[in-house]
Amino acid sequence: MIKRGKHGIIKLLSLCLTIAVLCTMIPSFMASAVTISNTPMVKEYSLSPTNVVGAMNFSMDVTFEHYIETDRKEFDVTVVALPTKKKESDTERKKNTNTQNITVDDDLNKFKAYATTDSEDAETYKKFQYNVYIPEDVLEYSGSGTAKITFEITYEGVEGYSKPMYVTKTIPECVKKESTSSNDDDEDEPIDPIGTVFVVPQDAEMPQIQAGTTAQVNIPIKCSLMFGGVGSTQISVGALPEGLSFASPGATYQMIFNNNEPQMLALNLTAEKNLKDGVYGIPLKISYKYDNSVNVSVKTDEVTAYIRVLEADGSQEGNGKLLIDSYKLDRPQIKEGESFQLSVTIVNRDDSAYNNVTVSLEGLSTQSLTTDGMLNMQTIPTIKEGESQTVTFKLRANDSMETGSYEIGVNVAADGSESTSEGTSSAQSISAKIFVPIQGTKASEDDKSNASKPQIIIESYDYGGMSVVGGQEFTLKMTFRNTSRETAIENMKMTVGNPASESDTDVAAFTPAKSSNTFFIERIGPGETFSREIALYPKADASPKSYGVRISYKYEAVLNNARQELSDEETISIPLTQPDRFEVSDVVLSGPVYMGDSASLSISYVNMGKSSVYNLSVKLEGENFTSGDMDTYIGNVESGNSDSFDTTLNPEAPGTITGKAIFTYEGPDGNAKSVEKEFSCEVMEMPTYDDPGTDMPVEPLPEESGGLPGWAKWAIGGGCAVLLVAAVIVIRKIRKKRQAMLDLEDDDEGV
């Protein structure tokens, strides 16, 4: 009875304790209660390009809207893009297999969003909105059937509710092929079959330049086209941010791209000494000919590349400080009226942590950029030593803006985690400027006063290869376009010359050959193109590098019922190389060689040209030998340098070694070249020796070839041996008898 009573008391106490714990949890549960009885909906979306055709990538900007019964005002949201499958339930769509018409890159399809509500009333239901931008390298439309995409949406940090929801959206802008309507009155814009081809890789390291210095900045650019080809590509650099300038002539570059392979655009830039630390945008206009095996069309992509400027005193790179490391936009170009996300990364280079790190934005305005549903300030509780933290701001561009880069200031303030000797915290404060590229439609004040001002651009140019050679005449072919759709250009004088430069070699790099450097064009209609060519002679002793050619225009146009004189100029860059004078001497080969020994081979080479040669390698080919250096990579050979290729050849059999050494390299023009040198050497059997102490070889006995039989030879040999023995005995007896007679004579004389 006693034991049973104790057991009952214990059970009663456990029940009471459980009820007490549940009672303490009820208030917190009620405070964060969330009822999600419906699913989100796609409020609006946009595609780039506007129309998507088969077998192409596209980007998608999606805004979600959701009515939720909750007392919360914000959520952290995870949105995963999934392909829509045929005849499967929502729960089965988690597996990206057997897609219907849209493929999704599984490694890049997860996005973070921030859902907020602007409702301040006490109503239970609130309308939440959040935005997700999906880059073009994530989605690809196959071009078969109705296009659909599914979004897996999860609200994070919601107690008692973590089940993902699924929203499927049909995309009517995806079509099987380009429109083939025969309606002549159809004024719809033509469908862009490939969208934006050139991009700056998001995973590439951001190039840097120190304020107060001149340096080469390498900007990575990738051709994301997976089919077709682009051929020769022209890249024009737009207006540089204030404080940055070109160190050498040339704002236009000619490059060759392979599909889906990045190339480096090398810009020689000068950063002013007083330029502030920050990330600066450089606009690029990339023109190319797209060949889809049916026709060739000229396309132009506009992208923005970013470079990091470090302050002249290097304070941002010093020890013991916070650093605004980088920033990133969720898309390369922001259109007016769009919402977008800005991420700023802060790095702690100190040996201790910083607390209460506040990141704020300044320079926001309702006329340009504003925050969207959040404050312009965020706080990071702690950044540990050596750690980096990223904060994300949701911003919105004004509905009416001019195209250009808009400046935003980033301020960071923090308290040090350790106290100084005076007992106060070591506070830190840094700032930087970033630039947001906006694509707008609002005309600037200059455009308003002269809205229809016509301009001439170099649409393409060609100088016959990857580079020109010093001292060798070449032809520069150029195609120009009047960009105005309304106004004609008249009485244009165009001059081809060298840009002004502090360097005499730049000024006189090219001179006209056999013709004048001035052209006159009477009229160029709106949108029309024209071509001109000129023979140029590059300096024979010019240093190998890129030189600028300046194209200056003076022309007339009728604007606002008045004739005006206008002018403009462009600079293109042409790489100049010197003639290839890479020479290889004859082969020096030791020989003849005996089996078991090695033959020494040596070949000297020298670069007598003014340009370097690249990727030099040597390959041995031939018969009856092996070598440990059958295929050898040497590398680059600078102008004036010489060296030799030395190796040993191991013979395989008696006879003759025959072969050739093939020197392969890339000349200054980028073309592969080769030089062959033949060689040969006799190989003999290793000789045998009669006595280890003598160097004379023993002649081999001749082979039997008829004559006496073998027994006769043995009999003759034996007889000769008997005669030899008898002769020795006779000689010894004679010598003994002579010695006895001499001894007898000596005895007689003694008596």
C-alpha positions in Angstrom: 0.0 0.0 0.0 2.8 2.4 0.9 4.6 1.7 -2.4 1.5 2.1 -4.5 0.8 5.4 -2.8 4.2 6.8 -3.5 3.9 5.8 -7.1 0.6 7.6 -7.4 2.0 10.8 -5.9 4.9 10.7 -8.3 2.5 10.4 -11.3 0.4 13.3 -9.9 3.5 15.5 -9.5 4.6 14.7 -13.1 1.2 15.6 -14.5 1.2 18.9 -12.6 4.7 19.7 -13.9 3.7 19.0 -17.5 0.6 21.2 -17.2 2.7 24.0 -15.8 5.2 23.8 -18.6 2.4 23.9 -21.2 0.9 26.9 -19.5 4.2 28.8 -19.8 4.4 28.0 -23.5 0.8 29.2 -24.4 1.5 33.0 -24.3 4.6 32.7 -26.6 2.7 30.3 -28.9 -0.3 32.7 -29.0 2.0 35.7 -29.6 3.5 34.1 -32.8 0.5 32.2 -34.0 0.2 31.9 -37.7 -2.6 30.5 -39.8 -1.8 29.8 -43.4 -4.9 28.4 -45.0 -4.2 29.5 -48.5 -1.1 29.7 -50.8 0.8 32.6 -52.2 0.0 34.0 -55.6 2.2 35.6 -58.3 1.1 39.2 -58.3 3.3 40.3 -61.2 6.4 39.1 -63.1 8.6 40.2 -66.0 11.0 38.3 -68.3 14.2 39.2 -70.1 14.1 39.0 -73.0 10.4 39.9 -73.3 9.7 36.9 -75.5 11.4 33.6 -75.0 11.8 31.0 -77.8 13.1 27.5 -77.8 16.5 26.4 -76.5 17.4 29.7 -74.7 18.1 31.0 -71.2 16.0 33.8 -69.7 15.7 35.7 -66.5 12.6 36.2 -64.4 11.6 38.9 -61.9 8.7 37.7 -59.7 6.6 39.5 -57.0 4.6 37.3 -54.7 1.5 38.3 -52.7 0.0 36.4 -49.8 -2.8 37.1 -47.3 -2.0 35.5 -43.9 -3.8 35.4 -40.6 -1.1 36.5 -38.2 0.0 39.3 -35.9 3.5 39.3 -37.4 4.7 42.0 -39.8 7.6 40.3 -41.5 8.9 36.9 -42.6 12.1 35.4 -43.9 11.2 33.5 -47.1 13.0 30.8 -49.1 11.9 30.5 -52.7 13.1 27.5 -54.8 12.5 27.5 -58.5 11.5 24.0 -59.8 10.6 22.7 -63.3 6.9 21.7 -63.7 6.5 18.0 -64.3 3.7 16.2 -66.1 0.9 14.6 -64.2 2.5 14.6 -60.8 1.5 15.9 -57.5 3.0 19.0 -55.9 4.9 17.0 -53.3 6.6 15.0 -56.1 7.9 18.2 -57.8 10.8 18.4 -55.4 12.8 16.1 -57.7 14.1 17.9 -60.8 13.7 15.0 -63.3 11.6 14.5 -66.4 11.0 18.2 -66.9 8.4 19.3 -69.3 9.7 22.4 -70.9 11.8 24.5 -68.5 15.1 23.2 -67.0 16.4 24.6 -63.8 20.0 24.7 -62.5 19.8 22.9 -59.2 22.9 24.6 -57.9 21.5 28.1 -58.4 17.8 27.8 -57.9 17.4 28.7 -54.2 16.7 32.4 -53.3 16.2 34.3 -50.1 13.5 37.0 -49.8 12.1 39.3 -47.1 8.3 39.5 -46.8 6.8 42.6 -45.2 3.4 44.2 -44.9 2.6 47.9 -44.8 -0.6 47.3 -42.9 -0.7 49.1 -39.6 -4.2 48.3 -38.6 -5.3 45.7 -36.1 -6.9 43.4 -38.6 -5.9 39.7 -38.3 -5.3 39.2 -42.0 -2.4 41.0 -43.6 -1.1 41.2 -47.1 2.5 40.3 -47.5 4.7 40.9 -50.5 8.2 39.8 -51.5 10.3 39.8 -54.6 12.7 37.3 -56.2 15.0 37.8 -59.2 16.1 34.6 -61.1 19.2 35.2 -63.3 19.2 34.0 -66.9 21.8 31.3 -66.2 19.2 29.4 -64.0 16.3 29.0 -66.4 16.2 27.5 -69.9 13.1 27.0 -72.0 13.2 23.9 -74.3 10.6 25.3 -76.7 8.0 22.5 -76.6 4.5 22.9 -75.1 3.0 25.3 -72.6 5.7 26.9 -70.4 5.2 26.5 -66.7 7.4 26.9 -63.7 6.8 25.9 -60.0 8.0 27.8 -56.9 8.5 26.0 -53.6 8.0 28.6 -50.9 8.8 28.2 -47.2 8.3 30.8 -44.4 11.3 30.4 -42.1 11.2 30.8 -38.3 7.4 30.2 -38.0 6.7 28.0 -35.0 4.4 25.2 -35.7 4.4 25.7 -39.4 7.3 24.8 -41.7 5.6 23.0 -44.5 6.5 24.3 -48.0 3.9 25.6 -50.4 3.9 25.3 -54.1 2.8 27.9 -56.7 2.8 27.0 -60.4 2.8 29.9 -63.0 2.1 29.6 -66.7 4.4 31.8 -68.8 2.6 32.7 -72.1 5.6 34.8 -73.3 7.5 31.5 -73.9 6.7 30.4 -77.5 7.8 27.5 -79.7 9.4 29.6 -82.4 9.6 33.1 -83.7 6.4 34.6 -85.1 5.8 33.9 -88.8 2.6 35.9 -89.1 2.0 37.1 -92.7 -0.1 40.1 -91.5 1.6 43.1 -93.0 -0.2 45.4 -90.5 1.4 43.6 -87.5 3.5 46.2 -85.8 4.6 44.1 -82.8 8.3 44.3 -82.0 10.3 41.3 -83.4 11.2 38.6 -80.9 14.8 38.5 -79.7 15.8 34.9 -80.3 18.7 34.8 -77.9 18.4 37.6 -75.3 21.5 38.9 -73.6 24.5 36.9 -74.7 27.4 38.6 -72.9 27.6 38.7 -69.1 30.1 39.4 -66.3 30.4 36.1 -64.4 28.9 36.5 -61.0 31.5 34.1 -59.4 34.5 36.0 -60.8 36.8 37.9 -58.5 36.2 41.7 -58.7 39.3 43.6 -60.2 40.9 46.2 -58.0 42.9 49.4 -58.5 44.7 51.6 -55.9 43.8 55.3 -55.8 46.6 57.5 -57.1 48.0 54.7 -59.3 47.9 53.6 -63.0 47.3 49.9 -63.5 45.8 47.3 -65.9 42.4 46.2 -64.8 41.2 42.9 -66.1 37.5 42.6 -66.4 36.1 39.1 -67.0 33.4 38.8 -69.7 31.7 35.6 -70.8 29.8 34.7 -73.9 26.9 32.7 -72.5 25.6 31.5 -75.9 25.3 27.7 -76.0 24.6 27.5 -79.7 25.3 29.4 -82.9 28.3 31.8 -82.9 29.2 35.4 -82.4 32.4 35.8 -84.5 34.4 39.0 -84.0 33.2 41.1 -81.1 33.5 44.9 -80.5 33.5 46.2 -76.9 33.0 50.0 -76.3 33.6 51.4 -72.9 31.1 54.1 -71.9 31.7 57.1 -69.7 33.9 56.2 -66.8 33.0 57.2 -63.2 34.4 60.5 -62.0 38.0 60.0 -60.8 38.8 57.2 -63.3 40.3 57.8 -66.7 42.0 55.9 -69.5 45.8 55.7 -69.1 46.3 54.9 -72.8 44.2 55.7 -75.9 41.3 53.5 -76.7 37.8 53.1 -75.5 36.8 50.5 -78.1 38.3 47.0 -78.3 38.1 44.0 -80.7 38.0 40.6 -79.1 37.3 37.0 -80.1 35.1 34.9 -77.8 34.4 31.1 -77.6 30.9 30.2 -76.5 30.6 30.0 -72.7 34.3 30.7 -72.1 35.3 33.9 -70.2 37.9 36.3 -71.6 39.6 39.2 -69.9 39.1 42.8 -71.2 42.3 44.6 -70.2 41.8 48.3 -69.4 44.7 50.6 -68.6 43.1 53.0 -66.1 44.3 55.8 -63.8 42.6 56.4 -60.5 42.9 59.8 -59.0 44.6 60.0 -55.6 41.6 61.5 -53.8 39.2 58.8 -55.1 37.3 57.3 -52.2 37.3 53.6 -51.4 34.3 51.9 -53.0 33.0 49.8 -55.9 32.5 51.6 -59.2 30.5 50.6 -62.3 31.9 50.7 -65.8 29.3 50.5 -68.6 30.1 48.3 -71.6 28.4 48.1 -75.0 29.2 44.8 -76.7 28.4 44.6 -80.4 28.7 41.3 -82.4 27.3 39.4 -85.3 25.1 36.5 -84.4 25.1 33.6 -86.8 22.3 31.0 -86.3 23.1 29.1 -89.5 20.1 30.7 -91.2 21.1 34.4 -91.2 23.5 36.8 -89.6 22.3 39.7 -87.6 24.1 42.4 -85.6 23.2 42.6 -81.9 24.4 44.8 -79.1 24.4 43.9 -75.4 24.8 46.5 -72.6 26.3 45.2 -69.4 27.9 46.8 -66.4 31.2 45.6 -64.9 32.4 46.6 -61.5 35.9 47.4 -60.1 37.0 48.0 -56.6 39.0 51.2 -55.8 41.2 51.1 -52.7 42.0 54.4 -50.9 45.4 55.9 -51.6 46.7 55.6 -48.1 45.7 51.9 -48.0 43.7 52.4 -44.8 40.9 50.1 -46.0 43.5 47.4 -46.4 45.3 47.9 -43.1 45.1 45.7 -40.0 42.8 46.4 -37.2 39.9 47.8 -39.2 36.5 46.9 -40.6 36.4 46.9 -44.4 33.5 47.4 -46.8 34.6 44.5 -49.0 32.1 44.4 -51.8 28.6 44.8 -52.9 26.3 42.9 -55.2 23.0 43.6 -57.0 20.6 40.8 -57.7 20.6 41.7 -61.5 23.1 43.4 -63.8 20.7 46.2 -64.9 17.9 47.9 -62.9 14.9 49.2 -64.8 13.0 52.2 -63.6 10.1 51.3 -61.4 11.6 47.9 -60.4 12.4 46.6 -57.0 15.8 45.0 -56.5 18.1 43.8 -53.7 21.4 45.3 -52.7 23.8 43.1 -50.7 26.8 44.7 -48.9 29.6 42.6 -47.4 31.6 43.8 -44.4 34.9 42.1 -43.4 36.6 42.3 -40.0 40.4 42.5 -40.5 41.0 43.1 -36.8 42.3 40.5 -34.2 39.2 41.0 -32.1 35.5 41.1 -32.7 33.3 44.2 -33.3 29.8 44.6 -31.7 26.8 46.6 -32.8 27.9 47.0 -36.4 25.5 49.4 -38.0 25.3 49.5 -41.8 23.3 52.4 -43.3 22.6 53.9 -46.7 22.7 57.6 -47.6 21.9 59.5 -50.7 18.5 57.9 -51.1 15.7 60.1 -52.6 12.1 59.7 -53.7 13.2 61.0 -57.1 15.8 58.2 -57.6 16.3 55.3 -55.2 14.4 54.5 -52.0 14.1 51.6 -49.6 11.2 49.3 -50.3 9.3 48.2 -47.2 12.3 48.5 -44.8 14.6 51.0 -43.1 17.8 52.3 -44.6 19.8 50.9 -41.7 20.6 47.4 -40.5 22.6 46.1 -37.5 24.9 43.1 -37.2 25.2 42.1 -33.5 28.8 40.8 -33.8 31.4 40.3 -36.5 34.2 38.1 -35.2 37.8 38.5 -36.1 38.5 37.4 -39.6 34.8 37.0 -40.3 32.6 38.5 -43.0 28.9 39.4 -42.8 26.5 40.4 -45.5 23.4 42.6 -45.1 20.7 42.9 -47.8 18.6 46.0 -48.5 15.5 45.9 -50.6 15.4 49.1 -52.8 13.1 50.5 -55.5 13.9 52.7 -58.5 11.6 55.6 -59.2 9.0 55.2 -62.0 10.6 57.9 -64.1 14.4 58.1 -64.2 17.2 58.9 -66.5 19.5 56.2 -67.7 22.8 56.3 -65.7 24.7 55.2 -62.6 23.2 56.5 -59.3 25.5 56.9 -56.3 24.6 55.5 -52.9 26.8 56.0 -49.8 27.4 53.1 -47.4 28.3 54.0 -43.8 29.5 51.5 -41.2 29.8 52.2 -37.5 30.8 49.7 -34.8 31.9 49.3 -31.2 35.0 47.4 -30.5 34.6 44.2 -28.4 37.6 45.1 -26.1 38.3 48.2 -24.1 41.1 50.6 -24.7 43.6 51.6 -22.0 41.3 54.5 -21.1 38.5 52.1 -20.5 36.3 53.1 -23.5 35.5 50.9 -26.5 37.5 51.3 -29.7 34.8 52.5 -32.1 35.2 52.2 -35.8 33.6 54.2 -38.6 34.1 53.8 -42.4 32.3 54.7 -45.5 32.3 54.0 -49.2 30.3 54.8 -52.3 28.6 52.4 -54.7 26.9 53.0 -58.0 23.7 51.4 -59.2 23.1 51.3 -63.0 19.6 52.3 -63.9 17.9 51.9 -67.3 15.4 54.7 -67.6 13.2 56.5 -70.2 13.2 60.0 -68.8 15.2 62.4 -71.0 18.0 64.5 -69.4 18.0 68.2 -69.5 20.5 68.1 -72.4 18.4 65.7 -74.3 15.3 67.9 -73.8 17.0 70.9 -75.3 18.2 68.8 -78.2 16.1 65.6 -78.1 16.7 64.6 -81.7 20.4 65.2 -81.9 21.8 62.6 -84.3 25.0 60.8 -83.5 27.5 58.7 -85.5 28.8 55.4 -84.0 31.3 52.9 -85.3 29.1 49.9 -85.6 32.0 47.5 -86.5 35.6 47.7 -87.8 38.2 45.2 -89.1 41.9 45.4 -89.6 42.5 41.9 -91.1 43.3 39.8 -88.1 44.1 39.7 -84.4 46.8 42.4 -84.7 48.8 44.4 -87.3 52.5 44.0 -87.8 55.0 46.9 -87.6 56.3 48.0 -90.9 53.6 46.2 -92.9 50.7 48.1 -94.5 47.2 47.1 -93.6 43.6 48.2 -94.4 41.3 49.5 -91.7 37.6 48.8 -92.7 34.9 50.6 -90.7 31.1 50.6 -90.8 29.2 53.6 -89.3 25.6 54.2 -88.4 23.5 57.3 -87.8 21.7 56.4 -84.6 18.9 58.9 -85.0 15.6 57.5 -86.1 14.3 60.9 -87.2 17.2 63.3 -88.2 19.5 63.0 -91.2 23.2 64.0 -91.0 24.6 66.2 -93.8 27.9 67.5 -95.0 30.0 65.3 -92.7 33.7 65.5 -92.7 35.4 62.5 -91.1 39.1 62.5 -90.2 41.1 59.4 -89.2 44.2 60.2 -87.1 46.2 59.4 -84.0 44.9 60.5 -80.7 46.7 63.2 -78.7 49.0 61.6 -76.2 52.0 62.4 -74.0 53.9 59.7 -75.8 55.4 60.4 -79.2 55.1 56.7 -80.2 51.3 56.9 -79.7 51.0 60.1 -81.7 52.7 58.6 -84.8 51.8 55.0 -84.5 49.9 54.9 -87.8 50.2 57.1 -90.9 48.0 57.0 -94.0 49.4 55.1 -96.9 48.5 56.0 -100.5 45.5 58.1 -99.6 44.2 61.1 -97.6 43.0 60.5 -94.0 39.9 62.7 -94.6 36.5 61.6 -96.0 33.4 63.6 -97.0 29.9 62.2 -96.8 27.1 64.3 -98.2 24.2 62.7 -96.4 23.4 59.9 -94.1 19.7 59.2 -93.6 18.1 58.3 -90.2 19.3 54.8 -89.1 21.4 54.4 -92.3 24.9 52.9 -92.4 27.9 53.5 -94.6 31.4 52.0 -94.8 34.8 53.4 -95.5 38.3 52.0 -95.5 41.8 53.4 -95.3 45.3 52.0 -95.8 47.5 52.6 -92.8 51.2 52.1 -92.2 52.3 51.2 -88.7 55.7 52.3 -87.4 58.4 49.7 -88.1 60.1 50.3 -84.7 56.9 50.8 -82.6 56.8 48.9 -79.3 54.4 45.9 -79.3 51.2 47.1 -77.7 47.7 48.5 -78.5 47.5 51.9 -80.1 44.6 54.2 -80.6 43.1 55.5 -83.8 40.9 58.5 -83.4 37.9 59.0 -85.7 36.7 62.7 -85.6 33.4 63.9 -87.1 32.1 67.3 -88.0 28.6 67.4 -89.5 25.4 69.4 -89.9 21.8 68.6 -88.9 18.5 70.4 -89.0 17.2 70.5 -85.4 14.1 72.5 -84.4 13.9 74.0 -87.8 17.5 75.4 -87.6 20.7 74.1 -89.1 23.3 73.3 -86.5 26.9 72.3 -86.6 27.8 69.3 -84.5 30.9 67.3 -83.8 31.9 64.1 -82.1 34.8 61.6 -82.0 35.6 58.0 -81.2 38.7 56.1 -80.5 39.3 52.5 -81.5 42.2 50.3 -80.3 44.4 48.3 -82.6 47.1 45.9 -81.2 50.4 46.2 -83.0 53.1 43.4 -83.0 56.5 43.2 -84.6 57.6 40.5 -87.2 58.3 37.1 -85.9 62.0 36.4 -85.8 62.2 33.2 -83.7 65.1 31.2 -85.0 66.2 27.6 -84.2 69.7 26.4 -84.9 70.7 23.0 -86.4 70.8 20.0 -84.2 74.0 19.0 -82.4 74.0 15.2 -81.8 76.8 13.1 -80.5 77.5 9.9 -82.5 78.0 7.2 -83.5 76.7 5.5 -80.3 77.0 2.0 -79.0 74.0 0.0 -77.7 73.6 0.6 -74.0 74.9 4.2 -74.2 72.9 7.4 -74.8 73.4 10.1 -77.4 73.3 13.8 -76.3 71.1 16.1 -78.4 71.2 19.9 -78.2 69.3 22.5 -80.2 69.7 26.3 -79.5 66.9 28.9 -80.2 66.7 32.7 -80.0 63.9 35.3 -80.2 65.4 38.0 -82.4 62.1 39.8 -82.8 60.8 42.8 -80.8 57.7 40.9 -79.6 57.5 37.9 -77.3 56.6 34.4 -78.5 54.2 32.4 -76.4 53.7 28.8 -75.3 56.9 27.3 -76.9 57.0 23.5 -76.8 59.3 20.9 -78.3 58.1 17.4 -79.6 60.4 14.6 -80.7 59.4 12.2 -83.4 61.3 9.4 -85.1 62.4 5.8 -85.0 64.8 3.5 -83.0 65.1 5.7 -79.9 63.3 6.8 -76.7 63.7 9.9 -74.6 62.5 11.3 -71.3 61.7 14.6 -73.1 59.5 13.4 -76.0 57.0 16.3 -75.4 58.3 19.3 -73.5 56.6 22.6 -72.7 59.0 25.5 -72.3 56.7 28.6 -72.0 57.1 32.2 -73.2 60.4 33.6 -74.7 60.8 37.3 -74.3 62.3 39.5 -77.0 66.1 39.1 -77.2 66.2 35.9 -75.0 67.9 32.7 -76.1 68.3 29.2 -74.6 68.7 25.6 -75.7 66.8 22.4 -75.6 69.0 19.6 -74.3 68.1 15.9 -73.9 69.4 12.4 -74.4 68.4 9.7 -76.9 68.4 6.0 -75.9 68.8 3.7 -78.9 66.6 0.6 -79.1 68.5 -1.5 -81.6 71.7 -1.4 -83.7 71.2 0.5 -86.9 70.3 4.2 -87.4 68.4 6.7 -85.2 66.3 9.0 -87.4 63.9 11.7 -86.2 63.0 15.4 -86.0 62.5 18.0 -83.3 59.3 20.1 -83.8 59.3 23.5 -82.1 55.7 24.9 -81.9 54.9 28.4 -80.6 52.3 31.2 -80.9 53.6 34.3 -82.6 52.7 37.9 -81.6 49.8 37.8 -83.9 48.3 34.8 -82.0 48.7 32.3 -84.8 50.4 29.0 -84.1 53.7 28.3 -86.0 56.2 25.5 -86.0 59.9 24.9 -86.9 61.2 21.3 -87.7 64.8 20.2 -87.3 65.9 16.7 -88.5 68.6 14.5 -87.0 70.2 11.1 -87.4 72.9 8.9 -85.7 74.4 5.5 -86.2 74.0 2.8 -83.5 76.6 0.0 -83.2 76.8 -3.2 -81.2 78.8 -2.9 -77.9 82.3 -4.4 -78.6 83.8 -7.4 -76.7 87.4 -7.4 -75.2 90.1 -10.2 -75.1 91.8 -9.1 -71.9 90.3 -6.7 -69.3 93.7 -4.9 -69.2 93.9 -4.2 -72.9 91.9 -2.0 -75.2 92.4 -4.0 -78.3 89.4 -5.9 -79.4 89.7 -9.6 -80.4 88.9 -10.2 -84.0 86.3 -12.9 -84.3 87.3 -16.2 -85.9 86.1 -16.7 -89.4 83.4 -19.2 -89.9 84.2 -22.6 -91.5 83.7 -22.7 -95.2 84.8 -26.2 -96.5 88.5 -27.6 -96.8 89.9 -30.4 -94.7 87.6 -32.5 -92.5 87.7 -31.9 -88.8 89.8 -35.1 -87.9 92.5 -34.0 -90.3 92.7 -30.6 -88.7 93.0 -32.2 -85.3 95.7 -34.6 -86.6 97.8 -31.8 -88.1 97.4 -29.8 -84.9 98.5 -32.7 -82.8 101.6 -33.3 -85.1 102.6 -29.7 -84.9 102.4 -29.9 -81.1 104.7 -33.1 -81.0 107.2 -31.4 -83.3 107.2 -28.3 -81.1 107.8 -30.4 -78.0 110.7 -32.3 -79.7 112.3 -29.1 -80.8 112.2 -27.8 -77.3 113.9 -30.9 -75.9 116.7 -30.8 -78.5 117.4 -27.2 -77.8 117.5 -27.8 -74.1 120.0 -30.7 -74.6 122.3 -28.6 -76.8 122.3 -25.7 -74.2 123.1 -28.2 -71.4 126.0 -29.8 -73.3 127.4 -26.3 -74.2 127.2 -25.3 -70.6 129.1 -28.5 -69.4 132.0 -27.7 -71.9 132.3 -24.2 -70.6 132.5 -25.5 -67.0 135.3 -27.9 -68.0 137.4 -25.2 -69.6 137.2 -23.1 -66.5 138.5 -26.0 -64.3 141.6 -26.5 -66.6 142.6 -22.9 -66.4 142.4 -23.0 -62.6 144.8 -25.8 -62.4 
